[in-house]
Amino acid sequence: MKKFLKYILVGLPVIGIISCGSKSEVVPDNRLYGTWNLDKAMRDASVTTTLKGTTITIQDSMLITNMLGEEIEAAYQKEEDKLISEEPFPYTLSINYLSSDTLILTGKMRGYRMKFDFLKARPDSMRYELHEGHGHEDHDEEREATEL
């Protein structure tokens, strides 16, 4: 009886691990979705400023960008760490790094080796803007008044 319990106690976790590892379901990485602002672009290992102001918005199967001057939509497929599109222009971009606030893409576009460093756009409600006459010193005075 003790041997039987021993096998049950050892066998159940092993079966659980094997069954979890055999799932082929791919869970989408939601960190990729949203709007990203270009922070820095490299063309053939040299910094380029011609793409300044570029944004991309990544949705389930659609990428929207102003990279070519006007806003365009491009259907894409995600295969492992790559974004692949054929229309309106073909590209394959590798996701070199992805966090909640940074996205680094590399690949060839129009014959150039490209590297794009993007920062996640913050929603308007999270932005803090200083208005004339409302600098930090005003907020410090308000904080001191509420702390008393």
C-alpha positions in Angstrom: 0.0 0.0 0.0 2.9 2.4 0.8 4.5 1.7 -2.6 1.2 2.4 -4.3 0.8 5.8 -2.5 4.4 6.6 -3.3 3.8 6.1 -7.0 0.6 8.1 -6.9 2.3 11.0 -5.1 5.2 11.0 -7.6 3.2 10.1 -10.7 0.5 12.8 -10.5 2.8 15.8 -10.6 4.7 14.2 -13.5 1.5 13.6 -15.4 0.4 17.2 -14.7 3.8 18.6 -16.0 3.6 16.5 -19.2 0.0 17.4 -19.9 0.8 21.2 -19.4 3.8 20.9 -21.7 1.9 19.3 -24.5 -0.5 22.1 -25.2 -0.1 23.7 -28.6 -2.3 26.7 -27.9 -0.4 30.0 -28.5 -1.4 32.7 -26.1 -1.1 36.2 -27.7 1.3 38.7 -26.1 -0.9 41.6 -25.3 2.1 43.8 -24.6 2.6 44.1 -28.4 -0.8 45.6 -28.9 -1.3 49.4 -28.7 0.3 52.5 -30.1 4.1 52.9 -30.2 6.1 56.1 -30.9 9.4 55.9 -32.7 12.2 56.8 -30.4 15.2 56.0 -32.7 15.6 54.5 -36.1 18.8 53.0 -37.6 19.2 52.5 -41.4 22.2 50.3 -42.2 23.7 50.9 -38.7 23.4 54.7 -39.0 20.9 56.8 -37.1 18.3 58.3 -39.4 15.9 61.2 -38.6 13.8 60.9 -41.7 11.3 58.8 -39.8 10.9 61.2 -36.9 7.3 61.3 -35.8 6.5 57.8 -36.9 3.9 55.9 -34.9 2.6 52.3 -35.3 -0.5 50.9 -33.8 -0.6 47.1 -33.5 -3.9 45.3 -33.3 -4.8 41.6 -33.6 -3.9 41.3 -37.3 -3.6 44.9 -38.4 -0.7 47.3 -38.2 -1.4 51.0 -38.7 1.5 53.3 -39.4 2.4 56.7 -40.8 6.0 55.6 -41.6 5.6 56.3 -45.3 4.2 59.8 -44.8 0.5 59.0 -44.7 -1.4 56.7 -42.5 -1.7 53.2 -43.9 -3.1 49.9 -42.7 -1.2 46.7 -43.3 -2.5 43.2 -42.4 0.2 41.2 -40.8 0.8 37.7 -39.4 2.7 37.0 -36.3 5.0 34.0 -36.5 7.0 33.3 -33.4 9.0 36.5 -33.0 8.3 38.0 -36.5 5.7 40.3 -38.0 5.1 39.5 -41.6 3.2 41.5 -44.2 2.8 41.5 -48.0 0.6 44.5 -48.6 0.8 47.5 -49.2 4.6 46.8 -49.1 6.3 43.6 -48.1 8.2 43.4 -44.9 9.3 41.0 -42.2 10.3 42.5 -38.9 11.8 40.6 -36.0 10.8 41.4 -32.5 14.2 41.8 -30.8 12.8 43.1 -27.5 9.4 43.6 -26.0 8.4 44.9 -22.6 5.4 46.9 -21.4 6.9 50.1 -22.6 9.6 49.3 -25.2 9.5 47.5 -28.5 12.6 47.0 -30.7 12.1 45.7 -34.3 14.7 44.8 -36.9 14.5 43.7 -40.5 15.0 44.7 -44.1 12.8 47.3 -45.7 13.3 48.4 -49.3 16.8 46.9 -49.3 18.0 48.6 -46.0 18.7 46.9 -42.7 16.5 48.7 -40.3 16.3 48.9 -36.5 13.4 50.6 -34.9 13.3 51.5 -31.1 9.7 52.3 -30.1 8.2 53.5 -26.8 4.7 52.7 -25.8 2.4 55.7 -26.2 0.8 56.8 -23.0 -3.0 57.5 -22.9 -3.9 61.1 -22.7 -5.3 60.6 -19.2 -1.8 59.6 -18.0 0.0 62.6 -19.4 1.0 65.4 -17.1 1.4 68.8 -18.7 2.6 71.9 -17.0 0.5 75.0 -17.9 1.7 78.5 -17.6 1.6 79.7 -14.0 1.1 76.1 -12.7 4.7 74.9 -12.2 6.0 72.5 -9.6 6.2 75.3 -6.9 2.4 75.7 -7.0 1.9 71.9 -6.4 4.5 72.0 -3.6 2.5 74.7 -1.8 -0.7 72.8 -2.3 0.9 69.6 -0.9 2.3 71.5 2.1 -1.2 73.1 2.8 -2.9 69.7 2.7 -0.2 68.0 4.9 -0.8 70.5 7.8 
